[in-house]
Amino acid sequence: MNFIIALLLSLLPQIDEEIPEGAFTYPGLHPREIIVLDPDRSPLLKQGYFQLKSQLHLEWTEKKVLQSVLTFVKTTLFNPDTCSERKTVQLIHELYPDEFQPEIPLETFIEEKTGVCRHIALATTYYLHELAKDGWLEGTAYLIRDEIPLGRHAWTLFLSNESAWHLDAYWGLLEDGKTEEGYKKLSRFYGVETMKRQAQRWTDGD
């Protein structure tokens, strides 16, 4: 049975930047675990999505909807007090003490309400993808993985017609990279060179 499950997981698509339909895997930035997101086997993720949608209002601005997603993921889906690298690595070692790169459902981290940037960014990006499909937002959500001055980091880009919103629920950051003020603030967090790379994403299509 374990062999069959491992074989099925190996056939799942790996996320690049955009969230694919159905189940997929995300290797993260370090060889600590492979995160598996399977919407059909993630009741907590689904329950959270319905809870999030129930808090939204049609008359809200794009920014207010995005802020609600960021706050929900940061404080409800996860718990800021238990989200740390130490607790995350400890959980992985407890669950899979003998595996180098275990395949762990994102649901496991949500159940424990712990994780770091890669888990939180993945959940944020998935929710934005679903909200866009359901008509709450107009745009495309991307999972960003890049090198910043502090090391490797993951966050979410929501690219709409007018804006390039960077959502970082791990750090509680929401800024529009297409505005001068937003770009400067993002550059302070992520570094100037990082933002130059990210800006290429939305200037290429202009």
Backbone torsions as a table, in degrees:
resi	resn	phi	psi	omega
1	MET	NA	-44.9	178.8
2	ASN	-61.0	-36.8	178.9
3	PHE	-64.4	-41.2	-179.6
4	ILE	-65.1	-42.8	178.8
5	ILE	-62.9	-45.0	179.1
6	ALA	-61.4	-38.6	179.1
7	LEU	-65.2	-43.5	179.3
8	LEU	-63.3	-41.4	178.9
9	LEU	-64.1	-36.8	-179.1
10	SER	-67.3	-20.7	179.9
11	LEU	-87.9	-9.8	-179.5
12	LEU	-70.8	144.9	177.1
13	PRO	-67.8	149.2	175.2
14	GLN	-93.7	134.0	178.8
15	ILE	-67.4	137.3	173.4
16	ASP	-101.7	-76.8	176.6
17	GLU	-128.9	-46.2	179.5
18	GLU	-88.4	148.2	179.0
19	ILE	-74.6	123.0	177.0
20	PRO	-80.9	167.6	175.4
21	GLU	-76.5	149.6	177.0
22	GLY	76.3	-159.6	-177.3
23	ALA	-80.2	148.7	178.0
24	PHE	-157.7	168.7	178.3
25	THR	-116.9	155.0	178.8
26	TYR	-133.7	114.9	-175.0
27	PRO	-74.9	-7.3	-178.7
28	GLY	69.0	-164.3	-175.7
29	LEU	-107.2	-11.7	-177.3
30	HIS	-134.4	155.0	-179.7
31	PRO	-77.2	53.6	-179.7
32	ARG	-99.1	-38.5	178.8
33	GLU	-165.8	158.5	169.5
34	ILE	-104.4	120.5	-177.0
35	ILE	-88.1	128.7	179.5
36	VAL	-107.0	125.0	175.0
37	LEU	-115.3	111.6	178.8
38	ASP	-124.6	101.0	-175.9
39	PRO	-54.7	-33.1	-177.7
40	ASP	-75.9	-13.4	-179.9
41	ARG	-121.6	27.1	-177.2
42	SER	-130.0	73.7	-177.4
43	PRO	-60.7	-36.9	-179.9
44	LEU	-68.5	-38.7	177.6
45	LEU	-64.3	-43.0	179.2
46	LYS	-67.5	-45.2	178.9
47	GLN	-58.5	-41.7	178.8
48	GLY	-63.0	-38.2	-179.5
49	TYR	-64.8	-44.2	178.7
50	PHE	-65.3	-38.3	176.8
51	GLN	-63.6	-42.5	178.6
52	LEU	-61.9	-47.5	-178.6
53	LYS	-61.1	-34.3	-178.5
54	SER	-66.8	-17.1	-179.2
55	GLN	-92.9	-9.1	-176.0
56	LEU	-88.8	157.5	177.3
57	HIS	-130.4	141.3	-174.8
58	LEU	-61.8	-29.1	-177.1
59	GLU	-82.5	-2.8	-179.0
60	TRP	-67.9	150.2	174.8
61	THR	-74.2	164.3	176.8
62	GLU	-55.3	-44.9	-178.0
63	LYS	-63.4	-39.3	-178.6
64	LYS	-68.3	-37.8	176.3
65	VAL	-63.3	-45.1	-180.0
66	LEU	-63.6	-39.9	178.0
67	GLN	-63.3	-37.7	178.7
68	SER	-65.8	-39.8	177.1
69	VAL	-63.0	-47.6	-179.2
70	LEU	-58.1	-48.2	-178.2
71	THR	-65.1	-41.0	-179.1
72	PHE	-63.1	-47.4	-178.9
73	VAL	-64.1	-42.7	-175.6
74	LYS	-68.7	-41.5	-170.3
75	THR	-110.3	-16.6	-178.6
76	THR	-111.8	-52.6	179.9
77	LEU	-67.0	-41.3	175.6
78	PHE	-116.3	175.2	178.8
79	ASN	-125.2	113.8	-177.8
80	PRO	-55.2	-29.4	-178.0
81	ASP	-72.6	-19.9	-178.7
82	THR	-113.3	4.1	-179.7
83	CYS	-93.9	104.2	178.0
84	SER	-154.1	159.2	178.8
85	GLU	-62.0	-39.8	-177.9
86	ARG	-63.1	-47.6	-178.5
87	LYS	-67.3	-35.9	-179.8
88	THR	-67.2	-47.8	179.0
89	VAL	-63.7	-38.5	178.5
90	GLN	-61.4	-43.1	179.1
91	LEU	-63.5	-43.3	179.9
92	ILE	-62.1	-43.4	-179.7
93	HIS	-67.3	-35.1	178.8
94	GLU	-67.7	-40.5	-177.4
95	LEU	-80.0	-35.6	-175.4
96	TYR	-135.1	69.5	-173.3
97	PRO	-65.1	-24.6	-173.3
98	ASP	-110.9	7.4	-176.9
99	GLU	-108.1	137.0	-178.8
100	PHE	-76.2	-44.2	-176.7
101	GLN	-135.9	70.9	-176.2
102	PRO	-68.0	150.7	176.0
103	GLU	-94.0	110.9	-172.6
104	ILE	-120.2	128.3	177.0
105	PRO	-62.1	140.7	172.3
106	LEU	-56.2	-30.9	179.1
107	GLU	-55.7	-34.3	-179.9
108	THR	-63.0	-42.7	179.5
109	PHE	-70.1	-36.3	177.2
110	ILE	-65.9	-40.6	178.8
111	GLU	-60.1	-39.6	179.4
112	GLU	-86.3	-7.3	-178.2
113	LYS	55.8	35.2	178.7
114	THR	-132.7	155.5	-179.4
115	GLY	163.7	178.3	176.7
116	VAL	-126.5	-161.3	-170.3
117	CYS	-55.1	-40.2	-174.6
118	ARG	-66.5	-37.8	179.4
119	HIS	-72.5	-42.9	-177.3
120	ILE	-70.3	-40.5	178.6
121	ALA	-66.1	-37.0	179.4
122	LEU	-64.5	-44.8	178.4
123	ALA	-64.4	-42.5	179.1
124	THR	-60.9	-47.5	-178.7
125	THR	-63.2	-41.0	178.8
126	TYR	-62.1	-45.0	-180.0
127	TYR	-64.0	-40.5	178.5
128	LEU	-65.8	-38.4	176.3
129	HIS	-59.7	-44.8	-179.1
130	GLU	-68.6	-39.8	179.0
131	LEU	-64.6	-36.8	176.6
132	ALA	-66.4	-40.2	177.6
133	LYS	-63.4	-36.4	-177.3
134	ASP	-86.9	3.0	174.1
135	GLY	87.4	8.4	178.6
136	TRP	-79.8	-24.8	-179.6
137	LEU	-136.6	155.4	174.4
138	GLU	-120.7	109.1	-177.9
139	GLY	158.8	-170.5	-177.6
140	THR	-127.5	135.0	178.7
141	ALA	-97.8	135.7	179.3
142	TYR	-125.2	140.4	172.6
143	LEU	-89.5	114.8	-177.0
144	ILE	-95.0	131.3	175.0
145	ARG	-130.6	116.8	-173.7
146	ASP	-152.2	166.6	176.8
147	GLU	-90.3	127.9	175.6
148	ILE	-121.2	170.4	-177.7
149	PRO	-54.0	-29.6	-179.0
150	LEU	-86.2	-4.9	-178.1
151	GLY	126.1	-158.7	179.7
152	ARG	-73.5	145.4	-178.8
153	HIS	-151.8	155.7	177.8
154	ALA	-131.6	139.5	175.4
155	TRP	-155.1	-169.7	-174.0
156	THR	-121.3	138.7	170.9
157	LEU	-112.3	126.6	171.6
158	PHE	-112.4	111.3	-174.6
159	LEU	-103.0	115.1	176.9
160	SER	-114.9	-175.0	-176.3
161	ASN	-60.6	-39.3	-173.3
162	GLU	-106.1	-18.9	-168.9
163	SER	-132.2	159.8	173.5
164	ALA	-128.6	82.0	-174.8
165	TRP	-78.5	127.0	172.7
166	HIS	-102.6	117.2	-179.8
167	LEU	-110.0	123.9	178.7
168	ASP	-129.6	88.1	-177.3
169	ALA	-67.4	-23.4	178.4
170	TYR	-67.2	-39.7	179.4
171	TRP	-101.4	-4.0	-179.4
172	GLY	70.4	39.0	-173.6
173	LEU	-113.0	131.5	174.2
174	LEU	-140.1	110.1	-178.2
175	GLU	-143.1	147.5	176.4
176	ASP	-92.4	112.5	-177.9
177	GLY	-69.6	-12.4	179.5
178	LYS	-84.9	-8.8	174.9
179	THR	-96.6	151.8	-179.1
180	GLU	-61.8	-45.2	-179.5
181	GLU	-64.6	-43.5	-179.9
182	GLY	-64.5	-42.4	-179.8
183	TYR	-62.8	-41.0	178.9
184	LYS	-64.3	-42.4	-179.4
185	LYS	-66.8	-42.5	178.1
186	LEU	-63.2	-36.0	178.2
187	SER	-65.4	-32.6	177.7
188	ARG	-69.6	-35.0	-179.5
189	PHE	-79.3	-48.4	-170.0
190	TYR	-101.8	-12.2	-178.2
191	GLY	97.6	148.6	-176.3
192	VAL	-64.5	-44.9	-177.6
193	GLU	-65.5	-37.8	177.4
194	THR	-61.3	-44.9	-178.0
195	MET	-70.3	-29.5	174.4
196	LYS	-62.8	-40.6	177.8
197	ARG	-66.3	-42.6	-178.3
198	GLN	-67.9	-36.9	-179.5
199	ALA	-62.2	-27.2	178.9
200	GLN	-62.3	-27.5	-179.2
201	ARG	-61.8	-40.0	-176.2
202	TRP	-99.2	-15.4	176.3
203	THR	-82.9	-25.7	179.7
204	ASP	-61.2	-33.1	-176.3
205	GLY	-90.4	-5.1	-178.0
206	ASP	-78.5	NA	NA
